[in-house]
């Protein structure tokens, strides 16, 4: 740790202004100013001394100021004028970068002509404006440890034109960005901070009437779809925003957009899984075992993709029914009045034997009547309930379900819309990864005796009356389809289909780096899934023409002397790898019409007119 003035004196001593070839000494010719007769010493001309000063042997580090070269020339040409006061007056630029400085002391006021000061990459947490020279016009304080600039507003330089405070931890500007403190500020760099509220920030900056160049790159507010349009509308004097020049057409597209009744701090994403490649058919995936059910039995398959994304709500526990299957889509949560938890909605419920949740997913299954093979309901133990699960950021979302698994490459056409108003939390989330999990839902159906229908009269044991028509009317009704025969068992009891509790199995997943979204506003591609479940065992199949018998050609083997068939197994190639395609887009509004469209419709707006852009 060091003070600024101490660091400067250390750099100044390394310039060697009083040593060869600078300064006064016997190495100078008698006619040169600063000559001192020291006997028999090799003497150099003024021109030679200047050349030596630029040679590799006597050259010094000069990147910390633009004034070092001229100062060394003066130390050669006029060494008698070099003094401490002259040196302080000579410097107009100082760039003390990565010098471990933690304090700007009052000694900086000695630089009466200083115009540019850069203290980037130090350990400053505060700079008092009264300690800065009044002549200062450019101040760079990048990559320090500022959380506010309150001390900088104490009698700051009145003529400051550029202030760079990027790569810090600034969040609220309202207390130190007033025109009273910065009347002549033309350029302001606030990039890579923690500014997360659009409207309050822009209202503060709009009061800086001299401001022409503004940079808010990599702040959470840039994730909002209306950030750029609202900035252009509220700060009309701007000429450059985030290193991009502003045209008259840009302003025209966003005229009066700041007057719209919109949640300006809300980011919007559209997430879609365009295709699943090489999804195995359900029959391959898990053969039906009828032995565990009343005949007939069947299984219904559906597929969806689940993922966690940072939520749009406070850290309050969800009021959803804890026994309902999770996850809920955002539309279901809103319709049921649920408030999802921003760090994950954890629900604990009864688990049903033989119906485990998908691997890696939370056990939350509806406790519906189990199948005859799974009648025992096992209550979760206290140890399992108290067991801590790894906390996931965001709530669990789910795509639409695909109920036709016979398609090899199914497509999820409807995008999932995610909205988030916690922009600072969202930025942290986008620094990491997201996992898309392919989940298979299996519903096993079995037959059960249907309860008696009260509307159906109970037959009386009075005997059967002979039908004079010979049953022709019944056959006619049956042919017309008006009275279908109900499904019955061997005892004549009417049966009905009953669905068992659903089973959720995670088939595979992919992990996607989200940093690309911060850079370009979207991320997409096709990735091979990491399989969670084991592929089904390959059953060897007989090869045609390779079977042999003991007696006859193609006939049956005799019971006494015949031989068994010899089956030659055929190797089965492994299935093609399962691949998942994904596309994540951050919504950006290109004009005021986009703002109105997204604000009015909860679903994806109609993009037929080409005004809605889901990318940058």
C-alpha positions in Angstrom: 0.0 0.0 0.0 1.2 3.5 -0.8 0.2 7.1 -1.1 0.1 8.7 -4.5 2.9 11.3 -3.7 5.2 8.5 -2.4 4.8 6.6 -5.6 5.5 9.6 -7.7 8.8 10.4 -5.8 9.9 6.8 -6.4 9.3 7.1 -10.2 11.0 10.5 -10.3 14.2 9.1 -8.7 14.4 6.5 -11.4 14.6 9.2 -14.1 18.1 10.1 -12.8 17.8 13.8 -13.7 21.0 14.6 -11.9 23.1 11.8 -13.4 24.9 11.2 -16.7 23.8 12.1 -19.3 21.5 14.6 -17.5 22.4 17.2 -14.9 25.5 19.2 -14.4 28.9 17.4 -14.4 32.3 17.2 -15.9 31.0 15.2 -18.8 29.7 18.4 -20.4 31.9 20.6 -22.7 33.2 23.9 -21.2 31.0 25.9 -23.5 27.9 24.1 -22.4 25.7 25.4 -19.6 26.2 23.5 -16.4 29.9 22.8 -17.1 32.0 22.0 -14.0 35.7 21.5 -14.4 36.7 18.2 -12.8 40.0 17.6 -14.4 40.8 15.0 -17.0 37.3 13.6 -17.8 35.9 12.6 -21.2 33.5 15.4 -22.3 30.4 15.2 -24.5 28.7 17.7 -26.7 25.1 18.6 -26.0 23.9 16.8 -29.1 25.8 13.6 -28.0 24.3 13.8 -24.5 20.8 13.9 -26.0 21.5 10.9 -28.2 22.8 9.0 -25.2 19.7 9.8 -23.2 17.6 8.0 -25.9 19.9 5.0 -26.1 19.1 1.6 -24.7 21.8 2.0 -22.0 20.5 5.3 -20.5 16.8 5.1 -21.5 14.2 5.1 -18.7 10.6 4.0 -18.3 8.4 6.8 -19.5 5.0 5.3 -20.0 3.6 6.9 -16.8 3.6 10.4 -18.2 3.8 12.2 -21.6 6.1 14.8 -20.0 9.1 12.6 -19.1 10.9 13.0 -22.4 10.7 16.8 -22.4 11.7 16.9 -18.8 14.9 14.8 -19.4 15.7 17.1 -22.4 15.5 20.1 -20.2 17.7 18.3 -17.6 20.3 18.0 -20.4 19.9 21.4 -22.0 19.2 23.6 -18.9 20.0 21.5 -15.8 20.3 24.6 -13.7 16.5 25.2 -13.9 15.5 21.8 -12.6 14.0 22.0 -9.1 11.2 20.4 -7.2 8.8 23.2 -7.8 9.7 23.3 -11.5 9.1 19.5 -11.8 5.6 19.7 -10.2 4.7 22.6 -12.6 6.0 20.7 -15.6 3.8 17.6 -15.4 0.4 17.8 -17.2 -0.2 14.1 -17.3 0.2 11.3 -14.7 -0.7 7.6 -15.3 0.1 5.6 -12.2 -1.5 2.3 -13.2 -1.3 -0.9 -11.0 0.9 0.8 -8.4 -1.0 -0.5 -5.3 -2.0 3.1 -4.3 -4.7 3.3 -1.6 -4.7 7.0 -0.9 -4.7 10.3 -2.9 -3.1 12.8 -0.4 -3.1 16.6 -0.5 0.4 16.5 -2.0 -1.2 16.1 -5.4 -2.2 19.8 -5.2 1.5 20.6 -6.0 0.8 19.7 -9.6 -0.7 23.0 -10.5 -0.8 22.4 -14.2 -1.9 18.7 -14.1 -4.7 18.1 -16.7 -4.9 14.3 -16.9 -4.7 11.8 -14.0 -5.1 8.1 -14.4 -5.1 5.9 -11.3 -6.4 2.7 -12.9 -5.9 -0.7 -11.3 -5.1 0.5 -7.7 -6.8 -0.1 -4.3 -8.7 3.1 -3.9 -12.0 3.1 -2.1 -12.3 6.9 -1.9 -10.9 10.0 -3.5 -11.6 13.5 -2.0 -12.3 16.0 -4.7 -10.5 18.8 -2.7 -7.2 16.9 -3.1 -7.4 17.1 -6.9 -5.8 20.0 -8.8 -8.3 22.5 -10.1 -6.7 22.4 -13.5 -7.7 18.7 -14.0 -9.9 17.9 -17.0 -9.5 14.1 -17.3 -9.8 11.7 -14.4 -9.5 7.9 -14.8 -10.3 5.7 -11.8 -11.0 2.4 -13.5 -10.7 -1.0 -11.7 -10.5 0.2 -8.1 -12.7 -0.6 -5.2 -15.3 2.3 -5.3 -18.8 1.6 -4.0 -19.8 5.3 -4.2 -18.2 8.6 -5.2 -19.5 10.7 -2.4 -16.1 12.0 -1.3 -15.3 12.9 -4.9 -18.1 15.5 -4.9 -16.3 17.5 -2.1 -15.1 20.6 -4.0 -14.2 18.7 -7.2 -12.2 20.2 -10.1 -14.7 22.6 -11.8 -13.4 22.0 -15.3 -13.5 18.2 -15.4 -14.6 17.0 -18.8 -14.1 13.3 -18.6 -14.7 10.9 -15.7 -13.9 7.2 -16.0 -15.0 5.0 -13.1 -15.6 1.7 -14.9 -14.9 -1.7 -13.4 -15.9 -0.7 -9.8 -18.9 -1.6 -7.6 -21.1 1.5 -8.2 -24.8 1.0 -8.0 -26.7 4.2 -7.1 -25.7 7.5 -8.8 -28.3 9.8 -7.4 -26.2 11.2 -4.6 -23.1 12.2 -6.5 -24.0 12.8 -10.2 -25.6 16.2 -10.0 -24.9 19.1 -12.4 -23.8 21.2 -9.4 -20.7 19.0 -9.0 -20.0 18.3 -12.7 -21.2 21.4 -14.7 -18.7 20.8 -17.6 -18.7 17.0 -17.8 -18.8 15.9 -21.5 -17.9 12.2 -21.2 -18.8 9.7 -18.5 -17.7 6.0 -18.4 -19.6 3.9 -15.9 -19.0 0.6 -17.7 -18.8 -2.7 -15.8 -20.4 -1.6 -12.6 -23.5 -2.8 -10.7 -26.1 -0.2 -11.9 -29.4 -2.0 -12.0 -32.3 0.5 -12.1 -33.0 2.0 -15.4 -35.4 4.9 -14.7 -33.7 6.3 -11.6 -30.3 6.2 -13.2 -31.4 7.9 -16.4 -33.2 10.6 -14.5 -30.0 11.4 -12.7 -27.9 11.5 -15.8 -30.4 13.5 -17.8 -29.6 16.5 -15.5 -26.0 16.6 -16.8 -26.7 19.0 -19.6 -23.2 19.0 -21.0 -23.0 15.2 -21.3 -22.3 14.0 -24.8 -20.7 10.6 -24.4 -22.0 8.0 -22.0 -20.9 4.3 -21.5 -22.9 1.9 -19.4 -21.6 -1.2 -21.0 -21.8 -4.4 -18.9 -24.1 -3.0 -16.3 -27.2 -4.9 -15.3 -29.5 -2.2 -16.8 -28.3 -3.0 -20.3 -30.1 -6.4 -20.0 -33.5 -4.6 -20.1 -35.1 -4.6 -23.5 -35.9 -0.9 -23.5 -32.6 0.4 -22.1 -31.1 2.0 -25.2 -34.4 3.5 -26.4 -35.2 5.0 -23.0 -31.7 6.4 -22.7 -31.9 8.1 -26.1 -35.3 9.5 -25.2 -34.4 10.8 -21.8 -30.9 12.2 -22.6 -31.5 13.9 -26.0 -28.1 15.7 -25.9 -26.2 12.4 -26.1 -24.1 11.9 -29.2 -22.5 8.5 -28.3 -24.0 5.7 -26.2 -21.9 2.7 -25.4 -19.3 3.5 -28.1 -22.0 3.7 -30.8 -22.9 6.9 -32.5 -26.5 8.1 -32.3 -28.3 9.0 -35.5 -31.5 11.1 -35.9 -33.3 7.9 -37.0 -32.4 6.2 -33.7 -34.0 9.0 -31.8 -37.1 9.1 -34.0 -37.7 5.3 -33.4 -37.8 5.9 -29.6 -39.6 9.2 -29.3 -41.6 9.4 -26.1 -40.8 5.8 -25.2 -39.9 6.8 -21.7 -43.6 7.8 -21.1 -44.8 4.2 -21.6 -46.1 2.4 -18.5 -43.5 -0.3 -18.5 -41.4 -2.2 -15.9 -38.1 -0.8 -17.2 -36.1 -3.0 -14.9 -37.4 -6.2 -16.4 -35.4 -8.4 -18.7 -37.1 -10.8 -21.1 -35.7 -14.0 -22.6 -37.2 -16.5 -25.1 -35.9 -20.1 -24.7 -36.8 -22.8 -27.2 -35.6 -26.4 -27.9 -36.0 -26.6 -31.6 -35.2 -30.3 -31.9 -34.2 -33.5 -30.2 -32.1 -35.7 -32.4 -32.0 -39.5 -32.1 -34.5 -39.8 -29.3 -35.1 -43.6 -28.8 -38.6 -44.9 -29.1 -40.5 -45.7 -25.9 -40.6 -49.4 -26.7 -36.8 -49.4 -26.9 -36.5 -47.2 -23.9 -38.4 -49.4 -21.5 -40.2 -52.6 -22.5 -43.7 -52.9 -21.2 -44.0 -55.5 -18.4 -47.6 -56.7 -18.3 -46.9 -59.2 -15.5 -47.2 -56.5 -12.9 -50.6 -55.3 -13.9 -54.1 -56.5 -14.4 -54.4 -57.4 -18.1 -54.6 -55.4 -20.3 -52.1 -52.7 -19.3 -50.5 -49.8 -21.1 -48.0 -47.0 -20.7 -48.3 -43.4 -22.0 -45.1 -41.5 -22.7 -44.5 -37.8 -23.0 -41.3 -35.7 -23.1 -40.3 -32.3 -21.9 -37.2 -30.2 -21.2 -36.6 -28.7 -17.7 -34.2 -26.0 -16.7 -33.5 -23.5 -13.9 -33.5 -19.8 -14.7 -33.3 -16.9 -12.3 -36.8 -15.8 -11.3 -38.7 -12.5 -11.4 -39.8 -12.6 -7.7 -38.7 -11.9 -4.2 -37.1 -14.5 -2.0 -40.5 -15.8 -0.7 -41.5 -19.4 -0.5 -43.9 -20.6 -3.2 -47.5 -21.0 -2.2 -48.0 -23.7 -4.8 -49.5 -27.1 -3.7 -46.4 -29.0 -2.5 -48.0 -32.3 -3.6 -48.4 -31.2 -7.3 -45.9 -32.4 -9.9 -43.2 -29.9 -10.4 -42.1 -27.9 -12.2 -44.9 -25.5 -13.0 -44.7 -23.3 -16.0 -44.8 -19.6 -15.4 -48.3 -19.5 -16.9 -49.5 -22.1 -14.4 -47.9 -20.3 -11.5 -49.6 -17.0 -12.4 -53.0 -18.7 -12.9 -52.7 -20.5 -9.6 -51.6 -17.4 -7.7 -48.2 -18.9 -6.9 -45.1 -16.9 -6.0 -42.0 -18.8 -7.0 -38.9 -18.5 -5.0 -36.0 -16.7 -6.7 -33.4 -19.2 -5.5 -35.5 -22.3 -6.2 -38.8 -23.6 -4.9 -38.2 -26.6 -2.7 -41.2 -28.8 -1.9 -41.3 -31.9 0.2 -44.1 -34.4 -0.2 -45.0 -38.1 0.1 -43.1 -40.2 -2.4 -44.7 -43.3 -4.0 -42.9 -46.6 -4.3 -41.8 -47.5 -7.8 -42.5 -44.0 -8.9 -39.2 -42.1 -8.3 -38.7 -38.6 -9.6 -36.3 -38.0 -12.5 -32.7 -38.3 -11.6 -31.4 -34.9 -10.5 -34.9 -33.5 -10.1 -36.7 -32.8 -6.8 -39.1 -35.5 -5.6 -42.5 -33.9 -5.9 -45.2 -36.3 -7.2 -48.9 -36.3 -6.9 -50.0 -39.0 -4.5 -52.7 -40.5 -6.7 -53.8 -44.1 -6.2 -51.0 -46.4 -7.2 -51.2 -49.4 -9.5 -52.0 -52.8 -8.0 -48.3 -53.6 -8.1 -47.4 -50.4 -6.2 -50.0 -50.1 -3.5 -47.6 -49.4 -0.7 -47.0 -45.7 0.0 -43.8 -45.0 1.8 -43.7 -41.9 3.9 -40.5 -39.9 3.6 -38.4 -40.2 6.8 -37.4 -37.2 8.9 -33.8 -37.7 7.8 -34.8 -37.3 4.2 -36.9 -34.3 4.8 -34.1 -32.5 6.7 -31.4 -33.5 4.2 -30.1 -30.3 2.6 -30.1 -30.2 -1.2 -27.8 -28.0 -3.3 -29.4 -24.7 -3.8 -30.1 -23.8 -7.5 -30.4 -20.2 -8.6 -33.8 -19.5 -10.1 -37.0 -21.5 -10.4 -37.6 -24.7 -12.4 -39.2 -24.1 -15.9 -40.5 -26.7 -18.3 -41.2 -26.7 -22.0 -44.4 -28.0 -23.5 -44.8 -31.8 -23.5 -44.5 -33.9 -26.5 -47.1 -36.7 -26.4 -46.2 -38.5 -29.7 -42.9 -40.2 -28.9 -42.9 -42.2 -32.2 -41.2 -39.2 -33.8 -37.5 -39.7 -33.9 -36.6 -36.0 -33.8 -39.4 -34.3 -31.9 -39.6 -30.5 -31.9 -40.6 -28.1 -29.1 -42.0 -25.3 -31.1 -43.5 -23.1 -28.4 -40.8 -21.0 -26.6 -40.7 -20.5 -22.9 -40.7 -16.8 -21.9 -38.7 -15.9 -18.9 -38.9 -12.4 -17.2 -36.7 -11.2 -14.5 -36.7 -7.8 -12.7 -33.7 -8.6 -10.5 -31.2 -7.3 -13.0 -28.1 -7.5 -10.7 -29.0 -11.1 -9.8 -29.6 -11.9 -13.4 -26.2 -10.6 -14.4 -24.6 -12.9 -11.9 -26.6 -15.8 -13.2 -25.5 -15.2 -16.7 -21.9 -15.5 -15.7 -22.4 -19.2 -15.2 -24.0 -22.2 -16.9 -27.5 -23.6 -17.4 -28.5 -27.2 -17.6 -31.3 -28.4 -19.9 -32.6 -31.8 -18.8 -34.7 -34.1 -21.0 -37.4 -35.6 -18.8 -39.5 -38.6 -19.8 -42.9 -38.8 -18.1 -44.4 -42.3 -18.0 -48.0 -42.9 -16.9 -48.9 -46.5 -16.3 -52.6 -47.4 -16.8 -54.3 -50.5 -15.5 -57.9 -51.8 -15.4 -60.0 -51.7 -12.2 -63.6 -52.6 -11.4 -65.8 -49.5 -12.0 -68.1 -48.4 -9.2 -71.8 -49.0 -9.9 -73.6 -46.2 -11.7 -76.5 -44.9 -9.6 -78.4 -44.0 -12.8 -78.4 -47.6 -14.0 -81.3 -49.6 -12.5 -80.3 -52.8 -10.8 -81.8 -55.9 -12.6 -84.4 -57.9 -10.7 -84.2 -61.7 -10.6 -87.6 -62.3 -12.3 -86.2 -64.3 -15.1 -85.5 -63.5 -18.6 -88.2 -62.7 -21.1 -87.8 -64.1 -24.5 -87.2 -61.5 -27.1 -89.8 -61.9 -29.9 -87.4 -60.3 -32.4 -84.7 -62.9 -31.7 -82.2 -60.1 -30.7 -82.3 -58.4 -34.0 -82.8 -55.0 -32.5 -79.8 -55.3 -30.2 -77.6 -56.3 -33.1 -78.9 -53.3 -35.0 -78.1 -51.0 -32.1 -74.7 -52.4 -31.8 -74.1 -52.0 -35.5 -75.2 -48.3 -35.2 -72.7 -47.8 -32.4 -75.3 -46.4 -30.0 -74.7 -48.9 -27.2 -71.1 -50.0 -27.1 -70.3 -53.0 -25.0 -68.4 -52.0 -21.9 -65.1 -53.7 -21.0 -65.7 -56.5 -18.5 -63.7 -59.2 -16.7 -64.4 -62.9 -16.7 -66.9 -62.4 -13.8 -68.9 -59.8 -15.8 -67.7 -56.8 -13.8 -67.4 -53.6 -15.7 -63.8 -52.4 -15.9 -62.4 -48.9 -16.5 -58.9 -47.5 -17.1 -57.1 -46.0 -14.1 -53.9 -43.9 -14.4 -51.2 -44.6 -11.9 -48.9 -41.9 -10.5 -46.6 -40.5 -13.1 -42.9 -41.5 -13.2 -40.4 -38.8 -14.2 -37.0 -40.1 -15.6 -34.2 -37.8 -16.6 -32.9 -39.3 -19.9 -30.0 -36.9 -20.4 -28.9 -33.3 -20.1 -26.7 -30.7 -21.7 -24.8 -27.8 -20.0 -24.6 -24.4 -21.8 -22.3 -21.5 -21.0 -24.4 -18.3 -20.7 -21.5 -15.7 -21.0 -22.2 -15.5 -24.7 -25.6 -13.9 -23.9 -23.8 -11.0 -22.1 -21.5 -10.5 -25.1 -23.9 -10.8 -28.1 -27.4 -11.2 -26.6 -28.1 -14.8 -27.6 -26.8 -18.3 -27.4 -27.6 -21.4 -29.5 -26.3 -24.6 -30.9 -26.7 -28.4 -30.8 -24.9 -30.5 -28.2 -24.6 -34.2 -27.5 -26.4 -35.1 -24.3 -24.8 -36.6 -21.3 -26.9 -39.6 -20.7 -28.4 -40.2 -17.3 -30.1 -43.5 -17.8 -28.3 -46.6 -19.2 -29.3 -47.7 -22.7 -31.4 -50.8 -22.9 -29.5 -54.1 -23.3 -29.1 -55.2 -26.9 -30.9 -58.5 -27.5 -29.0 -60.8 -30.0 -31.2 -61.6 -33.0 -30.8 -64.7 -35.2 -29.3 -64.2 -38.6 -31.3 -65.6 -41.5 -30.0 -68.7 -43.1 -27.6 -69.6 -40.2 -29.9 -72.0 -38.2 -29.4 -75.7 -38.5 -31.4 -78.8 -37.4 -30.4 -82.4 -36.9 -32.9 -84.2 -39.2 -34.4 -83.1 -42.5 -34.1 -79.9 -44.4 -36.0 -77.2 -42.7 -38.1 -79.8 -40.9 -38.6 -80.2 -37.2 -36.1 -82.0 -35.2 -37.2 -85.3 -33.7 -37.8 -85.5 -30.1 -35.4 -88.4 -29.6 -32.4 -87.7 -31.7 -32.9 -84.1 -32.8 -30.6 -81.3 -32.0 -31.5 -77.9 -30.8 -31.2 -74.9 -33.1 -27.9 -73.1 -33.1 -28.5 -69.4 -33.1 -25.7 -67.2 -34.4 -25.9 -63.8 -32.6 -25.7 -60.7 -34.8 -23.9 -57.7 -33.2 -26.2 -54.7 -32.8 -24.5 -51.3 -33.4 -24.9 -48.8 -30.5 -27.7 -46.2 -30.9 -26.9 -42.8 -32.4 -26.1 -40.3 -29.7 -28.9 -38.2 -28.4 -28.4 -34.5 -29.3 -30.4 -31.5 -28.1 -30.7 -28.2 -30.0 -31.2 -25.0 -28.0 -31.7 -21.3 -28.6 -31.7 -18.5 -26.0 -32.4 -15.0 -27.0 -32.5 -11.8 -25.0 -35.3 -9.6 -26.2 -34.4 -6.0 -27.3 -36.8 -3.4 -28.5 -36.0 -1.7 -31.8 -38.7 1.0 -31.5 -41.6 2.1 -29.4 -44.0 -0.3 -31.1 -42.0 -3.3 -29.8 -42.3 -1.9 -26.3 -46.1 -1.6 -26.7 -46.4 -5.1 -28.2 -44.5 -6.9 -25.5 -46.2 -4.9 -22.7 -49.7 -5.8 -23.9 -49.4 -9.5 -24.8 -48.1 -12.0 -22.2 -47.2 -14.5 -24.9 -44.7 -14.1 -27.7 -45.8 -11.2 -29.8 -46.6 -11.5 -33.5 -43.5 -10.8 -35.4 -45.1 -10.7 -38.8 -44.4 -7.0 -39.2 -40.8 -7.5 -38.4 -40.7 -5.0 -35.6 -39.9 -7.4 -32.7 -36.3 -8.6 -32.4 -35.4 -11.3 -30.0 -31.7 -10.7 -30.4 -29.4 -7.7 -30.3 
